[in-house]
Amino acid sequence: MKKYFLAVFVLTALTVSKKANAQQGFSVSVKATPQFSFLQNSDDRDNSIIDRKGTFNGNFGIGAGYNFTPSLGVGIDAVYSLQGQKYKFLGAGMGREINQKLNYVKVPVYFTYTYNPDKPVSFIGKVGPQVSFLTSSKLTDNNGNTLKSNTKDHFKDVTYGGMAAAGVQFKLDKRMYLTTMARFDYDFTNAEDKNDAFYPGRAKTYNMTAGLEVGLKYML
């Protein structure tokens, strides 16, 4: 009888361990985010002849993570983000629209938390700092025609901020997961280069994006 209970105990322990290990350790992921982006500037906001419009674009990239427990872990992403700001000029320039396009490689490093990770559907959240590297910048009109092919001199090459995301995770099999999360990021440093002659005495400008991140995660 003792041998029977010992065998049952060992089998149960191995089953639980195997189940937990499937949700611990390293993971890799791919992701994409349809998003709205903004250049937040108090001078532009208070200017009566400028109407700022939400700019729809997106980002896409890859990620890697490590789960210390089935619920807690850390991660890092590398995403290519298409963003910027559309402006419509009123008054003398009534009806004219321009689009300041900015493309960044963003590298967020974050903590992750998953509630009830063994369930078919579970809550997942992540939060952490982010660094963004400017890759290109240009001005276009409302029809997509280039007005100025390179405006990188007006902007900082590197900005620093933070990101947060929260949503649900769908368990496709024991190692593959589909994630859908509302994603938000905001820069804490000025996106514009204050040393550029184009911006004398101008208020600071901060990048902001908000969108829906959809990804596939595979536990190694």
N, CA, C and O of each residue as an XYZ file, in Angstrom:
880
protein
N       0.825     -1.204      0.000
C       0.000      0.000      0.000
C       0.864      1.260      0.000
O       0.574      2.224     -0.710
N       1.940      1.240      0.815
C       2.829      2.393      0.854
C       3.475      2.613     -0.505
O       3.639      3.750     -0.949
N       3.841      1.511     -1.165
C       4.462      1.632     -2.491
C       3.471      2.225     -3.483
O       3.846      3.000     -4.363
N       2.194      1.851     -3.332
C       1.152      2.364     -4.222
C       1.006      3.878     -4.065
O       0.991      4.608     -5.056
N       0.897      4.347     -2.822
C       0.765      5.785     -2.566
C       2.010      6.546     -3.009
O       1.914      7.666     -3.511
N       3.196      5.927     -2.819
C       4.436      6.569     -3.247
C       4.463      6.725     -4.760
O       4.879      7.759     -5.282
N       4.013      5.680     -5.459
C       3.986      5.742     -6.922
C       3.023      6.815     -7.399
O       3.332      7.556     -8.332
N       1.833      6.906     -6.754
C       0.854      7.927     -7.118
C       1.410      9.318     -6.853
O       1.227     10.225     -7.664
N       2.094      9.494     -5.712
C       2.677     10.795     -5.362
C       3.729     11.216     -6.380
O       3.732     12.359     -6.837
N       4.624     10.295     -6.736
C       5.684     10.604     -7.707
C       5.089     10.955     -9.064
O       5.526     11.911     -9.705
N       4.082     10.176     -9.514
C       3.452     10.434    -10.806
C       2.766     11.793    -10.820
O       2.862     12.534    -11.799
N       2.068     12.120     -9.724
C       1.396     13.430     -9.627
C       2.406     14.567     -9.651
O       2.200     15.573    -10.329
N       3.507     14.405     -8.904
C       4.537     15.444     -8.856
C       5.149     15.669    -10.229
O       5.379     16.808    -10.633
N       5.414     14.578    -10.949
C       6.002     14.701    -12.287
C       5.040     15.370    -13.254
O       5.452     16.171    -14.093
N       3.731     15.037    -13.135
C       2.713     15.646    -14.001
C       2.603     17.142    -13.770
O       2.566     17.927    -14.717
N       2.550     17.536    -12.480
C       2.468     18.955    -12.141
C       3.713     19.691    -12.596
O       3.632     20.796    -13.133
N       4.881     19.065    -12.376
C       6.141     19.691    -12.776
C       6.202     19.892    -14.274
O       6.615     20.951    -14.747
N       5.786     18.868    -15.034
C       5.807     18.969    -16.496
C       4.866     20.059    -16.984
O       5.185     20.802    -17.912
N       3.669     20.149    -16.331
C       2.690     21.171    -16.704
C       3.221     22.562    -16.425
O       3.057     23.475    -17.234
N       3.866     22.721    -15.266
C       4.416     24.030    -14.903
C       5.570     24.409    -15.800
O       5.682     25.555    -16.235
N       6.453     23.418    -16.082
C       7.628     23.699    -16.898
C       7.252     24.145    -18.304
O       7.993     24.896    -18.937
N       6.087     23.680    -18.801
C       5.637     24.093    -20.130
C       5.344     25.585    -20.164
O       5.327     26.183    -21.241
N       5.112     26.199    -19.008
C       4.802     27.625    -18.938
C       5.930     28.420    -18.282
O       5.775     29.612    -18.021
N       7.039     27.783    -18.021
C       8.224     28.452    -17.498
C       9.349     28.360    -18.519
O       9.278     27.578    -19.467
N      10.393     29.168    -18.318
C      11.536     29.135    -19.214
C      11.451     30.187    -20.302
O      10.756     31.193    -20.157
N      12.168     29.946    -21.398
C      12.308     30.928    -22.468
C      11.160     30.842    -23.471
O      10.551     29.789    -23.663
N      10.889     31.976    -24.098
C       9.874     32.046    -25.152
C      10.330     33.007    -26.238
O      11.153     33.891    -26.001
N       9.785     32.820    -27.424
C      10.000     33.751    -28.537
C       8.631     34.148    -29.076
O       7.659     33.407    -28.926
N       8.558     35.311    -29.699
C       7.263     35.797    -30.167
C       7.405     36.687    -31.390
O       8.464     37.260    -31.646
N       6.329     36.788    -32.132
C       6.184     37.773    -33.215
C       4.929     38.569    -32.917
O       3.997     38.047    -32.305
N       4.891     39.825    -33.339
C       3.763     40.679    -32.984
C       3.593     41.822    -33.977
O       4.539     42.217    -34.658
N       2.378     42.341    -34.044
C       2.077     43.503    -34.877
C       0.994     44.320    -34.179
O       0.131     43.771    -33.493
N       1.050     45.647    -34.362
C       0.120     46.535    -33.652
C      -0.425     47.606    -34.584
O       0.303     48.543    -34.912
N      -1.686     47.505    -35.026
C      -2.322     48.676    -35.625
C      -2.436     49.749    -34.538
O      -2.889     49.462    -33.430
N      -2.028     50.984    -34.851
C      -1.939     51.984    -33.786
C      -2.224     53.389    -34.299
O      -2.110     53.677    -35.490
N      -2.602     54.260    -33.351
C      -2.661     55.697    -33.596
C      -1.448     56.331    -32.938
O      -1.072     55.954    -31.828
N      -0.835     57.290    -33.616
C       0.341     57.956    -33.056
C       0.113     59.464    -33.012
O      -0.658     60.021    -33.793
N       0.809     60.105    -32.071
C       0.674     61.543    -31.855
C       2.029     62.133    -31.489
O       2.871     61.464    -30.890
N       2.228     63.405    -31.859
C       3.332     64.219    -31.357
C       2.706     65.249    -30.417
O       2.121     66.233    -30.868
N       2.832     65.018    -29.123
C       2.181     65.869    -28.131
C       3.030     67.114    -27.861
O       4.154     67.018    -27.369
N       2.477     68.274    -28.189
C       3.176     69.534    -27.998
C       2.174     70.599    -27.557
O       1.169     70.820    -28.233
N       2.435     71.256    -26.438
C       1.478     72.221    -25.891
C       1.330     73.450    -26.795
O       0.248     74.031    -26.868
N       2.405     73.851    -27.482
C       2.292     74.993    -28.398
C       1.347     74.670    -29.550
O       0.516     75.497    -29.924
N       1.472     73.464    -30.115
C       0.583     73.060    -31.208
C      -0.857     72.928    -30.718
O      -1.796     73.297    -31.423
N      -1.024     72.400    -29.509
C      -2.359     72.213    -28.967
C      -3.080     73.548    -28.756
O      -4.291     73.639    -28.954
N      -2.338     74.576    -28.358
C      -2.933     75.885    -28.067
C      -3.012     76.788    -29.297
O      -3.573     77.882    -29.234
N      -2.450     76.327    -30.417
C      -2.437     77.141    -31.631
C      -3.778     77.000    -32.355
O      -4.148     75.904    -32.774
N      -4.500     78.104    -32.499
C      -5.861     78.067    -33.059
C      -5.887     77.775    -34.559
O      -6.937     77.425    -35.097
N      -4.748     77.913    -35.241
C      -4.768     77.659    -36.689
C      -4.271     76.257    -37.033
O      -4.176     75.902    -38.208
N      -3.955     75.460    -36.015
C      -3.501     74.091    -36.253
C      -4.506     73.105    -35.665
O      -4.847     73.168    -34.484
N      -4.965     72.209    -36.503
C      -5.846     71.125    -36.059
C      -5.068     69.822    -36.169
O      -4.803     69.337    -37.269
N      -4.702     69.258    -35.017
C      -3.939     68.000    -35.017
C      -4.887     66.823    -35.182
O      -5.949     66.781    -34.560
N      -4.502     65.865    -36.022
C      -5.333     64.704    -36.289
C      -4.613     63.429    -35.869
O      -3.396     63.314    -36.017
N      -5.384     62.461    -35.337
C      -4.817     61.165    -35.012
C      -4.285     60.497    -36.272
O      -4.964     60.464    -37.298
N      -3.077     59.967    -36.194
C      -2.415     59.385    -37.354
C      -2.406     57.873    -37.222
O      -1.813     57.335    -36.287
N      -3.064     57.176    -38.158
C      -3.167     55.724    -38.085
C      -2.033     55.067    -38.857
O      -1.795     55.383    -40.023
N      -1.346     54.159    -38.202
C      -0.248     53.419    -38.820
C      -0.057     52.124    -38.031
O      -1.048     51.521    -37.620
N       1.165     51.680    -37.808
C       1.345     50.434    -37.072
C       2.793     50.147    -36.742
O       3.699     50.873    -37.153
N       2.999     49.068    -35.988
C       4.346     48.576    -35.746
C       4.344     47.055    -35.840
O       3.291     46.424    -35.751
N       5.524     46.467    -36.019
C       5.648     45.018    -36.088
C       7.054     44.640    -35.629
O       7.993     45.423    -35.772
N       7.190     43.435    -35.075
C       8.514     43.052    -34.596
C       8.541     41.673    -33.966
O       7.640     40.856    -34.154
N       9.609     41.441    -33.209
C       9.850     40.154    -32.572
C      10.141     40.387    -31.091
O      10.441     41.506    -30.675
N      10.047     39.316    -30.301
C      10.321     39.431    -28.879
C      10.907     38.151    -28.317
O      10.843     37.091    -28.939
N      11.478     38.269    -27.131
C      11.999     37.117    -26.394
C      11.688     37.336    -24.921
O      11.672     38.470    -24.442
N      11.442     36.247    -24.210
C      11.098     36.384    -22.803
C      11.581     35.207    -21.987
O      12.002     34.179    -22.519
N      11.509     35.385    -20.686
C      11.839     34.305    -19.760
C      10.867     34.354    -18.589
O      10.735     35.392    -17.941
N      10.192     33.258    -18.312
C       9.263     33.150    -17.194
C       9.949     32.453    -16.021
O      10.347     31.292    -16.120
N      10.084     33.187    -14.894
C      10.631     32.592    -13.676
C       9.643     31.602    -13.068
O      10.030     30.564    -12.531
N       8.355     31.945    -13.163
C       7.252     31.094    -12.724
C       6.225     31.098    -13.841
O       6.371     31.877    -14.782
N       5.183     30.259    -13.786
C       4.151     30.322    -14.814
C       3.489     31.693    -14.931
O       2.936     32.021    -15.981
N       3.537     32.502    -13.863
C       2.853     33.795    -13.869
C       3.764     34.994    -14.072
O       3.335     35.999    -14.638
N       5.014     34.912    -13.622
C       5.901     36.075    -13.620
C       7.085     35.873    -14.556
O       7.666     34.790    -14.620
N       7.433     36.935    -15.280
C       8.563     36.846    -16.184
C       9.054     38.211    -16.622
O       8.565     39.240    -16.158
N      10.028     38.208    -17.522
C      10.579     39.420    -18.122
C      10.642     39.216    -19.628
O      10.609     38.086    -20.115
N      10.734     40.323    -20.360
C      10.802     40.219    -21.808
C      11.466     41.422    -22.440
O      11.653     42.460    -21.805
N      11.818     41.262    -23.706
C      12.393     42.346    -24.494
C      11.889     42.205    -25.923
O      11.814     41.098    -26.456
N      11.545     43.334    -26.540
C      11.063     43.349    -27.920
C      11.961     44.222    -28.775
O      12.689     45.075    -28.266
N      11.903     44.001    -30.062
C      12.471     44.914    -31.053
C      11.399     45.105    -32.110
O      11.102     44.184    -32.872
N      10.811     46.305    -32.162
C       9.702     46.557    -33.085
C      10.021     47.760    -33.965
O      10.630     48.734    -33.523
N       9.597     47.667    -35.209
C       9.724     48.781    -36.147
C       8.399     49.520    -36.162
O       7.366     48.946    -36.508
N       8.423     50.789    -35.790
C       7.192     51.546    -35.574
C       7.068     52.689    -36.577
O       7.964     53.525    -36.696
N       5.952     52.714    -37.291
C       5.621     53.790    -38.221
C       4.702     54.756    -37.483
O       3.604     54.376    -37.075
N       5.141     56.001    -37.307
C       4.343     56.937    -36.523
C       4.578     58.370    -36.974
O       5.240     58.611    -37.984
N       4.033     59.319    -36.222
C       4.156     60.720    -36.592
C       2.901     61.492    -36.214
O       2.222     61.159    -35.242
N       2.600     62.524    -36.989
C       1.452     63.386    -36.679
C       0.959     64.072    -37.946
O       1.750     64.572    -38.746
N      -0.373     64.087    -38.116
C      -0.989     64.844    -39.192
C      -1.444     66.200    -38.658
O      -1.950     66.311    -37.542
N      -1.251     67.230    -39.487
C      -1.669     68.586    -39.125
C      -2.544     69.158    -40.238
O      -2.240     69.017    -41.423
N      -3.630     69.801    -39.834
C      -4.458     70.543    -40.785
C      -4.400     72.007    -40.402
O      -4.689     72.375    -39.264
N      -4.019     72.850    -41.372
C      -3.849     74.285    -41.111
C      -5.124     75.037    -41.483
O      -5.660     74.875    -42.580
N      -5.595     75.856    -40.556
C      -6.804     76.645    -40.748
C      -6.426     78.082    -41.095
O      -5.249     78.380    -41.299
N      -7.389     78.953    -41.162
C      -7.099     80.358    -41.458
C      -6.595     80.527    -42.876
O      -7.193     80.030    -43.830
N      -5.451     81.257    -43.002
C      -4.911     81.557    -44.333
C      -4.558     80.289    -45.089
O      -4.665     80.236    -46.314
N      -4.135     79.261    -44.345
C      -3.780     78.002    -44.995
C      -4.898     76.982    -44.902
O      -4.641     75.783    -44.794
N      -6.135     77.451    -44.943
C      -7.308     76.608    -44.698
C      -7.305     75.380    -45.611
O      -7.157     75.485    -46.828
N      -7.473     74.224    -44.988
C      -7.619     72.999    -45.756
C      -6.313     72.287    -46.061
O      -6.326     71.127    -46.475
N      -5.204     72.949    -45.869
C      -3.932     72.307    -46.186
C      -3.555     71.322    -45.089
O      -3.611     71.658    -43.906
N      -3.173     70.110    -45.473
C      -2.772     69.088    -44.515
C      -1.365     68.604    -44.833
O      -0.995     68.422    -45.993
N      -0.588     68.398    -43.765
C       0.733     67.810    -43.919
C       0.875     66.677    -42.906
O       0.183     66.638    -41.889
N       1.766     65.779    -43.204
C       1.987     64.624    -42.350
C       3.476     64.515    -42.033
O       4.295     64.271    -42.920
N       3.814     64.700    -40.751
C       5.188     64.500    -40.306
C       5.349     63.021    -39.970
O       4.829     62.545    -38.961
N       6.073     62.301    -40.823
C       6.268     60.870    -40.630
C       7.583     60.604    -39.900
O       8.623     61.168    -40.242
N       7.521     59.745    -38.898
C       8.695     59.346    -38.124
C       8.694     57.827    -38.001
O       7.682     57.233    -37.630
N       9.810     57.208    -38.308
C       9.943     55.765    -38.158
C      11.014     55.464    -37.114
O      12.114     56.015    -37.154
N      10.674     54.584    -36.183
C      11.570     54.244    -35.077
C      11.757     52.731    -34.971
O      10.877     51.956    -35.345
N      12.903     52.331    -34.462
C      13.083     50.991    -33.913
C      12.967     51.131    -32.404
O      13.770     51.822    -31.776
N      11.962     50.473    -31.818
C      11.702     50.583    -30.387
C      12.147     49.302    -29.683
O      11.931     48.193    -30.171
N      12.774     49.490    -28.521
C      13.241     48.345    -27.730
C      12.693     48.487    -26.307
O      13.337     49.107    -25.461
N      11.513     47.920    -26.034
C      10.998     47.915    -24.661
C      11.544     46.715    -23.879
O      11.689     45.620    -24.422
N      11.839     46.939    -22.608
C      12.230     45.873    -21.677
C      11.194     45.895    -20.555
O      10.963     46.944    -19.953
N      10.570     44.758    -20.266
C       9.386     44.802    -19.412
C       9.247     43.573    -18.513
O       9.821     42.513    -18.763
N       8.460     43.768    -17.458
C       8.005     42.671    -16.606
C       6.656     42.192    -17.138
O       5.863     42.991    -17.637
N       6.397     40.891    -17.031
C       5.121     40.336    -17.458
C       4.435     39.629    -16.292
O       5.083     39.067    -15.409
N       3.105     39.674    -16.319
C       2.305     38.951    -15.318
C       1.144     38.273    -16.032
O       0.435     38.904    -16.815
N       0.955     36.999    -15.761
C      -0.141     36.235    -16.346
C      -0.986     35.636    -15.230
O      -0.470     34.943    -14.353
N      -2.273     35.904    -15.269
C      -3.194     35.377    -14.261
C      -3.845     34.096    -14.786
O      -4.409     34.087    -15.880
N      -3.766     33.015    -14.003
C      -4.295     31.708    -14.400
C      -3.725     31.243    -15.735
O      -4.485     30.987    -16.670
N      -2.389     31.126    -15.844
C      -1.765     30.783    -17.126
C      -2.113     29.390    -17.635
O      -1.941     29.112    -18.822
N      -2.604     28.502    -16.757
C      -2.950     27.152    -17.191
C      -4.338     27.077    -17.825
O      -4.714     26.035    -18.363
N      -5.104     28.171    -17.769
C      -6.445     28.192    -18.343
C      -6.388     28.418    -19.858
O      -5.403     28.956    -20.365
N      -7.442     28.010    -20.588
C      -7.475     28.263    -22.040
C      -7.410     29.743    -22.389
O      -6.833     30.123    -23.408
N      -8.009     30.588    -21.530
C      -7.951     32.038    -21.719
C      -7.501     32.658    -20.403
O      -8.083     32.380    -19.355
N      -6.470     33.495    -20.450
C      -5.939     34.097    -19.228
C      -5.617     35.565    -19.459
O      -5.421     36.000    -20.594
N      -5.566     36.325    -18.361
C      -5.187     37.742    -18.420
C      -3.664     37.851    -18.466
O      -2.960     37.109    -17.781
N      -3.159     38.788    -19.284
C      -1.718     39.030    -19.345
C      -1.456     40.529    -19.393
O      -2.184     41.271    -20.052
N      -0.425     40.969    -18.701
C      -0.041     42.372    -18.709
C       1.470     42.515    -18.712
O       2.190     41.620    -18.269
N       1.946     43.648    -19.214
C       3.385     43.914    -19.195
C       3.620     45.412    -19.091
O       2.826     46.216    -19.578
N       4.731     45.774    -18.445
C       5.054     47.184    -18.255
C       6.567     47.318    -18.097
O       7.219     46.449    -17.517
N       7.126     48.428    -18.624
C       8.559     48.643    -18.484
C       9.058     49.821    -19.285
O       8.282     50.459    -19.996
N      10.353     50.125    -19.185
C      10.952     51.242    -19.927
C      11.160     50.894    -21.397
O      11.143     49.725    -21.784
N      11.355     51.929    -22.201
C      11.527     51.744    -23.641
C      12.488     52.784    -24.198
O      12.445     53.953    -23.813
N      13.351     52.353    -25.102
C      14.230     53.275    -25.822
C      13.884     53.188    -27.307
O      13.651     52.101    -27.835
N      13.851     54.347    -27.977
C      13.466     54.408    -29.389
C      14.572     55.056    -30.204
O      15.128     56.084    -29.819
N      14.884     54.429    -31.351
C      15.938     54.911    -32.245
C      15.300     55.377    -33.554
O      14.657     54.596    -34.256
N      15.486     56.654    -33.871
C      14.912     57.218    -35.092
C      15.660     56.689    -36.316
O      16.886     56.777    -36.384
N      14.918     56.141    -37.282
C      15.539     55.613    -38.496
C      15.300     56.504    -39.710
O      16.159     56.594    -40.587
N      14.133     57.168    -39.772
C      13.860     58.050    -40.905
C      12.757     59.034    -40.530
O      11.980     58.805    -39.603
N      12.713     60.130    -41.273
C      11.736     61.178    -41.002
C      11.531     61.999    -42.269
O      12.498     62.391    -42.922
N      10.271     62.258    -42.617
C       9.993     63.086    -43.791
C       8.633     63.739    -43.682
O       7.801     63.328    -42.873
N       8.405     64.765    -44.501
C       7.127     65.467    -44.582
C       6.416     65.102    -45.873
O       7.031     65.094    -46.940
N       5.126     64.800    -45.788
C       4.330     64.538    -46.980
C       3.061     65.369    -46.933
O       2.693     65.900    -45.886
N       2.392     65.478    -48.077
C       1.092     66.147    -48.091
C      -0.008     65.111    -47.855
O       0.272     63.941    -47.597
N      -1.246     65.554    -47.946
C      -2.368     64.677    -47.642
C      -2.515     63.530    -48.633
O      -3.161     62.526    -48.332
N      -1.919     63.674    -49.812
C      -1.985     62.631    -50.837
C      -0.774     61.698    -50.824
O      -0.644     60.816    -51.672
N       0.107     61.908    -49.845
C       1.289     61.056    -49.752
C       2.476     61.531    -50.556
O       3.509     60.862    -50.579
N       2.357     62.675    -51.220
C       3.479     63.220    -51.993
C       4.525     63.812    -51.048
O       4.172     64.485    -50.079
N       5.775     63.573    -51.316
C       6.857     64.037    -50.446
C       7.067     65.541    -50.587
O       7.280     66.048    -51.689
N       7.006     66.245    -49.460
C       7.298     67.680    -49.426
C       8.752     67.921    -49.051
O       9.394     68.821    -49.592
N       9.274     67.122    -48.127
C      10.677     67.168    -47.745
C      11.107     65.746    -47.411
O      10.541     65.114    -46.518
N      12.090     65.254    -48.114
C      12.434     63.831    -48.021
C      13.176     63.456    -46.751
O      13.181     62.287    -46.363
N      13.807     64.432    -46.090
C      14.572     64.110    -44.882
C      14.440     65.255    -43.878
O      14.931     66.361    -44.106
N      13.767     64.965    -42.760
C      13.626     65.963    -41.691
C      14.259     65.462    -40.387
O      13.902     65.923    -39.303
N      15.198     64.515    -40.499
C      15.807     63.941    -39.296
C      16.551     64.977    -38.474
O      16.666     64.822    -37.258
N      17.064     66.035    -39.105
C      17.809     67.065    -38.371
C      16.936     67.779    -37.341
O      17.454     68.363    -36.389
N      15.625     67.735    -37.522
C      14.720     68.404    -36.589
C      14.421     67.561    -35.347
O      13.805     68.047    -34.400
N      14.858     66.298    -35.351
C      14.451     65.382    -34.284
C      15.656     64.695    -33.642
O      16.720     64.572    -34.249
N      15.464     64.255    -32.408
C      16.506     63.523    -31.686
C      16.652     62.113    -32.255
O      15.670     61.481    -32.646
N      17.883     61.639    -32.292
C      18.123     60.278    -32.783
C      17.620     59.215    -31.816
O      17.235     58.124    -32.238
N      17.619     59.529    -30.511
C      17.222     58.560    -29.488
C      16.285     59.241    -28.496
O      16.546     60.362    -28.060
N      15.204     58.569    -28.143
C      14.294     59.052    -27.103
C      14.052     57.936    -26.092
O      14.230     56.755    -26.390
N      13.641     58.339    -24.887
C      13.423     57.375    -23.804
C      12.011     57.544    -23.249
O      11.516     58.661    -23.096
N      11.378     56.422    -22.953
C      10.021     56.473    -22.433
C       9.634     55.182    -21.746
O      10.486     54.469    -21.215
N       8.353     54.886    -21.758
C       7.845     53.676    -21.123
C       6.688     53.111    -21.914
O       6.083     53.811    -22.726
N       6.375     51.840    -21.680
C       5.262     51.197    -22.348
C       4.480     50.337    -21.362
O       5.012     49.886    -20.348
N       3.214     50.121    -21.680
C       2.362     49.234    -20.879
C       1.366     48.574    -21.826
O       0.918     49.179    -22.799
N       1.032     47.328    -21.526
C       0.061     46.602    -22.336
C      -0.705     45.635    -21.439
O      -0.159     45.114    -20.467
N      -1.965     45.401    -21.770
C      -2.781     44.475    -20.998
C      -3.848     43.888    -21.908
O      -4.377     44.567    -22.788
N      -4.158     42.605    -21.681
C      -5.167     41.960    -22.502
C      -5.349     40.508    -22.130
O      -5.226     40.135    -20.964
N      -5.642     39.686    -23.126
C      -5.904     38.270    -22.884
C      -4.973     37.408    -23.723
O      -4.508     37.804    -24.792
N      -4.720     36.212    -23.197
C      -3.858     35.225    -23.841
C      -4.667     33.946    -24.076
O      -5.309     33.431    -23.161
N      -4.629     33.443    -25.308
C      -5.353     32.233    -25.670
C      -4.370     31.076    -25.845
O      -3.413     31.175    -26.614
N      -4.608     30.006    -25.145
C      -3.732     28.840    -25.212
C      -4.125     27.979    -26.407
O      -5.186     27.357    -26.401
N      -3.262     27.940    -27.446
C      -3.551     27.172    -28.648
C      -3.159     25.710    -28.488
O      -3.869     24.817    -28.950
N      -2.030     25.468    -27.836
C      -1.627     24.136    -27.398
C      -0.706     24.325    -26.204
O      -0.646     25.425    -25.655
N       0.013     23.295    -25.783
C       0.765     23.407    -24.533
C       1.925     24.388    -24.611
O       2.442     24.807    -23.576
N       2.349     24.766    -25.826
C       3.471     25.701    -25.942
C       3.168     26.944    -26.781
O       3.927     27.912    -26.735
N       2.094     26.935    -27.533
C       1.775     28.057    -28.423
C       0.618     28.876    -27.870
O      -0.398     28.330    -27.441
N       0.791     30.212    -27.886
C      -0.216     31.119    -27.341
C      -0.481     32.256    -28.321
O       0.434     32.736    -28.991
N      -1.731     32.680    -28.400
C      -2.124     33.881    -29.122
C      -2.407     34.975    -28.106
O      -3.194     34.774    -27.181
N      -1.773     36.131    -28.267
C      -1.966     37.235    -27.329
C      -2.609     38.426    -28.033
O      -2.255     38.760    -29.163
N      -3.553     39.054    -27.352
C      -4.178     40.285    -27.845
C      -4.197     41.271    -26.695
O      -4.805     41.010    -25.657
N      -3.533     42.405    -26.876
C      -3.390     43.371    -25.788
C      -3.543     44.801    -26.282
O      -3.085     45.142    -27.373
N      -4.184     45.630    -25.480
C      -4.161     47.071    -25.711
C      -2.770     47.573    -25.313
O      -2.324     47.347    -24.189
N      -2.087     48.256    -26.240
C      -0.704     48.694    -26.002
C      -0.617     50.213    -26.040
O      -1.206     50.858    -26.907
N       0.121     50.776    -25.095
C       0.303     52.228    -24.997
C       1.764     52.523    -24.685
O       2.365     51.864    -23.837
N       2.336     53.511    -25.369
C       3.674     53.969    -24.968
C       3.762     55.484    -25.055
O       3.020     56.132    -25.793
N       4.692     56.029    -24.278
C       4.841     57.488    -24.174
C       6.302     57.800    -23.885
O       6.920     57.193    -23.010
N       6.845     58.760    -24.637
C       8.231     59.181    -24.413
C       8.299     60.217    -23.296
O       7.439     61.091    -23.185
N       9.331     60.103    -22.479
C       9.566     61.066    -21.401
C      10.566     62.145    -21.810
O      10.732     63.135    -21.098
N      11.229     61.963    -22.946
C      12.215     62.942    -23.420
C      11.730     63.583    -24.719
O      10.912     63.012    -25.441
N      12.239     64.759    -25.000
C      11.825     65.547    -26.150
C      12.176     64.840    -27.455
O      13.312     64.404    -27.643
N      11.202     64.726    -28.356
C      11.447     64.104    -29.657
C      12.141     65.058    -30.616
O      12.850     64.624    -31.524
N      11.938     66.359    -30.418
C      12.516     67.350    -31.313
C      13.888     67.797    -30.808
O      14.160     67.794    -29.607
N      14.728     68.174    -31.741
C      16.075     68.647    -31.417
C      16.016     70.149    -31.149
O      15.812     70.944    -32.066
N      16.198     70.530    -29.879
C      16.096     71.941    -29.514
C      17.239     72.785    -30.083
O      17.142     74.012    -30.125
N      18.319     72.135    -30.520
C      19.442     72.866    -31.112
C      19.201     73.210    -32.573
O      19.946     73.988    -33.169
N      18.157     72.626    -33.146
C      17.854     72.913    -34.545
C      17.238     74.312    -34.652
O      16.396     74.687    -33.836
N      17.660     75.078    -35.656
C      17.190     76.461    -35.814
C      15.702     76.548    -36.130
O      15.113     77.626    -36.052
N      15.090     75.415    -36.487
C      13.676     75.400    -36.851
C      12.770     75.530    -35.623
O      11.597     75.880    -35.758
N      13.308     75.249    -34.413
C      12.470     75.212    -33.212
C      12.947     76.162    -32.115
O      13.181     75.700    -30.998
N      13.104     77.458    -32.367
C      13.529     78.360    -31.281
C      12.401     78.620    -30.288
O      11.303     79.006    -30.689
N      12.655     78.414    -29.002
C      11.688     78.709    -27.965
C      10.447     77.844    -27.965
O       9.439     78.217    -27.365
N      10.494     76.713    -28.613
C       9.321     75.853    -28.754
C       9.197     74.908    -27.556
O      10.205     74.465    -27.003
N       7.958     74.600    -27.157
C       7.730     73.645    -26.070
C       8.200     72.255    -26.483
O       8.348     71.967    -27.671
N       8.429     71.406    -25.501
C       8.895     70.043    -25.779
C       7.789     69.225    -26.447
O       6.597     69.444    -26.230
N       8.237     68.274    -27.268
C       7.332     67.396    -28.002
C       7.565     65.952    -27.575
O       8.706     65.502    -27.468
N       6.467     65.227    -27.331
C       6.576     63.856    -26.838
C       5.831     62.890    -27.760
O       4.666     63.106    -28.096
N       6.519     61.828    -28.159
C       5.875     60.773    -28.939
C       4.890     59.998    -28.071
O       5.155     59.738    -26.897
N       3.751     59.632    -28.659
C       2.789     58.785    -27.975
C       2.110     57.886    -28.999
O       1.764     58.343    -30.089
N       1.915     56.610    -28.663
C       1.149     55.710    -29.523
C       0.179     54.894    -28.670
O       0.424     54.651    -27.488
N      -0.920     54.479    -29.287
C      -1.900     53.609    -28.638
C      -2.495     52.699    -29.697
O      -2.892     53.160    -30.767
N      -2.560     51.398    -29.401
C      -3.079     50.469    -30.390
C      -3.387     49.111    -29.804
O      -3.395     48.935    -28.586
N      -3.643     48.142    -30.684
C      -3.979     46.778    -30.287
C      -2.892     45.838    -30.786
O      -2.761     45.605    -31.987
N      -2.108     45.295    -29.845
C      -1.033     44.374    -30.200
C      -1.566     42.948    -30.309
O      -2.232     42.455    -29.398
N      -1.270     42.291    -31.428
C      -1.637     40.902    -31.643
C      -0.356     40.109    -31.895
O       0.455     40.485    -32.741
N      -0.178     39.008    -31.154
C       1.069     38.269    -31.303
C       0.908     36.778    -31.115
O      -0.112     36.298    -30.621
N       1.937     36.055    -31.521
C       2.054     34.621    -31.291
C       3.292     34.374    -30.441
O       4.380     34.853    -30.761
N       3.121     33.624    -29.356
C       4.232     33.317    -28.448
C       4.436     31.806    -28.385
O       3.482     31.035    -28.281
N       5.706     31.404    -28.451
C       6.023     29.971    -28.375
C       6.998     29.734    -27.218
O       8.075     30.329    -27.165
N       6.600     28.855    -26.294
C       7.458     28.498    -25.175
C       8.465     27.449    -25.629
O       8.084     26.408    -26.163
N       9.761     27.724    -25.416
C      10.807     26.796    -25.852
C      10.945     25.622    -24.898
O      11.780     24.745    -25.115
